[in-house]
Amino acid sequence: MTTQELRIGNFLHYAGTNYVAKVDLIHGRNHFDCRDESGSFTPNGSYSPIPLTEQWLLDFTEDGEPLCFEKWNDNAWEFYTTTGDFTVNPERIKYVHLFQNWFRFTSGTELTFKTEG
């Protein structure tokens, strides 16, 4: 995982755990810092991408509303957004941060996590 595929606000795991961190700062090509679930700043941490699962999709919201999607099969998920309908192949977008980036690029909307309010 490189800083080129990250945006501020992307979710990651602390490496080797299920604790969620959120990208807060990106410093050049090789360094980024995150905040943990309590908001504490964690510089120079070791992070790993979060596999994109159906549960993660259920926990995302768009403009405060649950993300509306339909799983057609293992190769196609249809998303119904405020700006249109989009299909994604989960084999091509395997991680939460990549899905966040794709969704923002495709719909123009930033996804939030239910616990963020």
Residue frames relative to the residue before (quaternion, step in Angstrom):
aa qw qx qy qz dx dy dz
M 1.0000 0.0000 0.0000 0.0000 0.00 0.00 0.00
T 0.1014 -0.8043 0.5851 0.0227 3.56 -0.82 1.03
T 0.6352 -0.5333 0.3836 0.4061 3.57 -1.23 0.33
Q 0.5643 0.6120 -0.3918 0.3919 3.60 1.15 -0.43
E 0.7266 0.4009 -0.2513 0.4982 3.62 1.11 -0.50
L 0.6280 0.5356 -0.3338 0.4555 3.59 1.29 0.11
R 0.1134 -0.7390 0.6574 0.0937 3.50 -1.33 0.51
I 0.5890 -0.5313 0.4480 0.4123 3.57 -1.18 0.41
G 0.7392 0.3607 -0.2957 0.4858 3.55 -0.88 1.02
N 0.5114 0.6374 -0.4308 0.3829 3.60 1.22 -0.20
F 0.3646 -0.7199 0.5525 0.2087 3.54 -1.16 0.71
L 0.0058 -0.7714 0.6357 -0.0275 3.55 -1.08 0.88
H 0.4083 -0.6526 0.5598 0.3066 3.56 -1.32 0.15
Y 0.4722 -0.5589 0.5704 0.3733 3.50 -1.24 0.46
A 0.5568 -0.6437 0.3995 0.3405 3.58 -0.75 1.02
G 0.8359 0.1959 -0.1741 0.4823 3.52 -0.95 0.99
T 0.7187 0.3644 -0.2475 0.5379 3.62 1.26 0.13
N 0.4521 -0.6414 0.5283 0.3244 3.54 -1.36 -0.11
Y 0.4101 0.7024 -0.4807 0.3278 3.59 1.26 0.27
V 0.3243 -0.7660 0.5317 0.1593 3.54 -0.88 1.01
A 0.0824 -0.7570 0.6473 0.0329 3.53 -1.08 0.88
K 0.2647 -0.7537 0.5836 0.1461 3.55 -1.21 0.55
V 0.4712 -0.6757 0.4853 0.2931 3.59 -0.79 1.02
D 0.1403 -0.8218 0.5518 0.0205 3.55 -0.73 1.13
L 0.7946 0.0426 0.0066 0.6056 3.58 1.04 -0.79
I 0.1238 -0.7545 0.6383 0.0890 3.55 -1.13 0.68
H 0.1178 -0.7998 0.5885 0.0139 3.55 -0.73 1.17
G 0.8446 -0.1459 0.0805 0.5088 3.57 -0.20 1.20
R 0.8000 -0.3596 0.2466 0.4122 3.51 -1.25 -0.57
N 0.8289 0.2886 -0.1026 0.4680 3.59 0.99 -0.67
H 0.7546 0.3639 -0.2046 0.5063 3.60 1.15 0.02
F 0.0962 0.7648 -0.6339 0.0634 3.54 -1.06 0.86
D 0.2494 -0.7539 0.5938 0.1297 3.54 -1.23 0.60
C 0.2042 -0.7876 0.5751 0.0857 3.54 -1.18 0.63
R 0.3090 -0.6719 0.6251 0.2498 3.50 -1.42 0.12
D 0.4169 -0.7061 0.5105 0.2589 3.56 -1.03 0.78
E 0.7643 -0.3979 0.2520 0.4404 3.58 -1.31 0.04
S 0.6882 0.4558 -0.2876 0.4858 3.60 1.14 -0.52
G 0.5842 -0.6038 0.3564 0.4088 3.59 1.31 -0.07
S 0.4686 0.6759 -0.4463 0.3525 3.58 1.28 0.01
F 0.4519 -0.6924 0.5043 0.2490 3.53 -1.00 0.91
T 0.0472 -0.8053 0.5909 -0.0068 3.58 -0.85 0.95
P 0.1085 -0.8226 0.5563 0.0450 3.59 0.03 1.25
N 0.8603 0.1830 -0.1221 0.4600 3.52 -1.32 0.44
G 0.3108 0.7692 -0.5037 0.2409 3.57 1.06 0.68
S 0.4172 -0.6570 0.5597 0.2847 3.49 -1.33 0.18
Y 0.0211 -0.8359 0.5440 -0.0694 3.57 -0.47 1.23
S 0.1428 -0.7648 0.6194 0.1054 3.53 -1.28 0.40
P 0.5652 -0.5945 0.4335 0.3731 3.59 -1.14 0.51
I 0.3912 -0.6948 0.5554 0.2361 3.56 -1.21 0.61
P 0.4303 -0.6877 0.5100 0.2861 3.62 -0.74 0.97
L 0.4187 -0.6984 0.5247 0.2481 3.58 -0.96 0.89
T 0.0058 0.7969 -0.6016 0.0542 3.56 -0.65 1.17
E 0.6622 -0.4826 0.3829 0.4267 3.54 -1.28 0.23
Q 0.6185 0.5472 -0.3507 0.4416 3.61 1.03 -0.70
W 0.6285 0.5156 -0.3434 0.4703 3.60 0.98 -0.74
L 0.6460 0.5166 -0.3260 0.4578 3.59 0.95 -0.80
L 0.6497 0.5127 -0.3094 0.4684 3.58 1.05 -0.76
D 0.6972 0.4776 -0.2635 0.4652 3.59 1.15 -0.60
F 0.5751 0.5677 -0.3881 0.4432 3.60 1.24 -0.10
T 0.1267 -0.7575 0.6314 0.1071 3.54 -1.27 0.50
E 0.2107 -0.7304 0.6353 0.1362 3.52 -1.29 0.53
D 0.8270 -0.0864 -0.0016 0.5555 3.57 -0.55 1.17
G 0.7376 -0.4418 0.2218 0.4600 3.58 0.98 0.90
E 0.6571 0.4787 -0.3034 0.4970 3.57 1.28 -0.10
P 0.5940 -0.5610 0.4178 0.3974 3.61 -1.09 0.58
L 0.5196 -0.6220 0.4870 0.3254 3.55 -1.09 0.74
C 0.2473 -0.7860 0.5546 0.1165 3.56 -0.73 1.06
F 0.2129 0.7770 -0.5654 0.1767 3.57 -0.61 1.12
E 0.2064 -0.7449 0.6219 0.1251 3.50 -1.34 0.36
K 0.2796 -0.7459 0.5814 0.1658 3.55 -0.88 0.96
W 0.2620 -0.7893 0.5374 0.1397 3.59 -0.40 1.21
N 0.7313 -0.2145 0.1875 0.6197 3.53 0.95 -1.01
D 0.7435 -0.3990 0.2675 0.4653 3.59 -1.19 -0.22
N 0.7329 0.4333 -0.2310 0.4708 3.60 1.21 -0.33
A 0.8041 0.1989 -0.1187 0.5475 3.61 1.19 -0.02
W 0.0196 -0.7466 0.6649 -0.0048 3.52 -0.96 1.02
E 0.2347 -0.7649 0.5882 0.1174 3.57 -0.90 0.96
F 0.1369 -0.7870 0.5994 0.0513 3.58 -0.87 1.00
Y 0.1886 -0.7639 0.6127 0.0735 3.53 -0.95 1.00
T 0.0111 -0.8342 0.5475 -0.0654 3.56 -0.30 1.29
T 0.6748 -0.4820 0.3677 0.4209 3.53 -1.31 0.09
T 0.7452 0.3821 -0.2220 0.4995 3.61 1.19 -0.39
G 0.7849 -0.2423 0.1452 0.5515 3.61 1.23 0.07
D 0.5125 -0.6201 0.5016 0.3182 3.51 -1.38 0.00
F 0.0536 -0.8071 0.5875 -0.0248 3.56 -0.97 0.93
T 0.2285 -0.7561 0.5982 0.1348 3.56 -1.10 0.72
V 0.0534 -0.7906 0.6098 0.0175 3.55 -1.02 0.82
N 0.3334 -0.6996 0.5963 0.2093 3.53 -1.17 0.70
P 0.3623 -0.7727 0.4738 0.2171 3.61 -0.43 1.17
E 0.5601 0.5801 -0.4005 0.4353 3.60 1.21 -0.19
R 0.6922 0.4627 -0.2716 0.4828 3.58 1.19 -0.49
I 0.7494 0.2276 -0.1455 0.6045 3.59 1.17 -0.57
K 0.0400 -0.8734 0.4838 -0.0380 3.54 0.12 1.34
Y 0.7633 0.3538 -0.1790 0.5101 3.59 1.20 -0.37
V 0.6457 -0.5550 0.3782 0.3633 3.53 -1.19 0.70
H 0.6879 0.4839 -0.3143 0.4402 3.63 0.77 -0.93
L 0.6398 0.5080 -0.3300 0.4729 3.61 1.05 -0.65
F 0.6301 0.5138 -0.3291 0.4803 3.58 1.07 -0.73
Q 0.6204 0.5324 -0.3434 0.4623 3.60 0.97 -0.81
N 0.6751 0.4917 -0.2931 0.4653 3.57 0.90 -0.92
W 0.6499 0.5122 -0.3107 0.4677 3.60 0.93 -0.92
F 0.6686 0.5061 -0.3114 0.4469 3.59 0.86 -0.94
R 0.6525 0.5116 -0.3105 0.4648 3.58 0.94 -0.86
F 0.6712 0.4931 -0.2931 0.4696 3.57 0.93 -0.89
T 0.7174 0.4707 -0.2536 0.4465 3.57 0.90 -0.95
S 0.8097 0.2936 -0.1335 0.4903 3.58 0.81 -0.99
G 0.4080 -0.7054 0.4788 0.3266 3.58 1.18 -0.53
T 0.6318 0.5223 -0.3141 0.4790 3.58 1.33 0.10
E 0.3637 -0.7096 0.5625 0.2186 3.54 -1.08 0.79
L 0.3461 -0.7270 0.5551 0.2087 3.58 -0.87 0.96
T 0.1327 -0.7501 0.6379 0.1132 3.56 -1.18 0.56
F 0.4617 -0.6468 0.5391 0.2788 3.52 -1.36 0.33
K 0.6282 -0.5880 0.3470 0.3731 3.60 -0.90 0.87
T 0.6963 0.4852 -0.2917 0.4412 3.60 0.92 -0.80
E 0.5733 0.5998 -0.3827 0.4064 3.62 1.24 -0.23
G 0.4108 -0.7203 0.4689 0.3041 3.59 1.24 -0.31
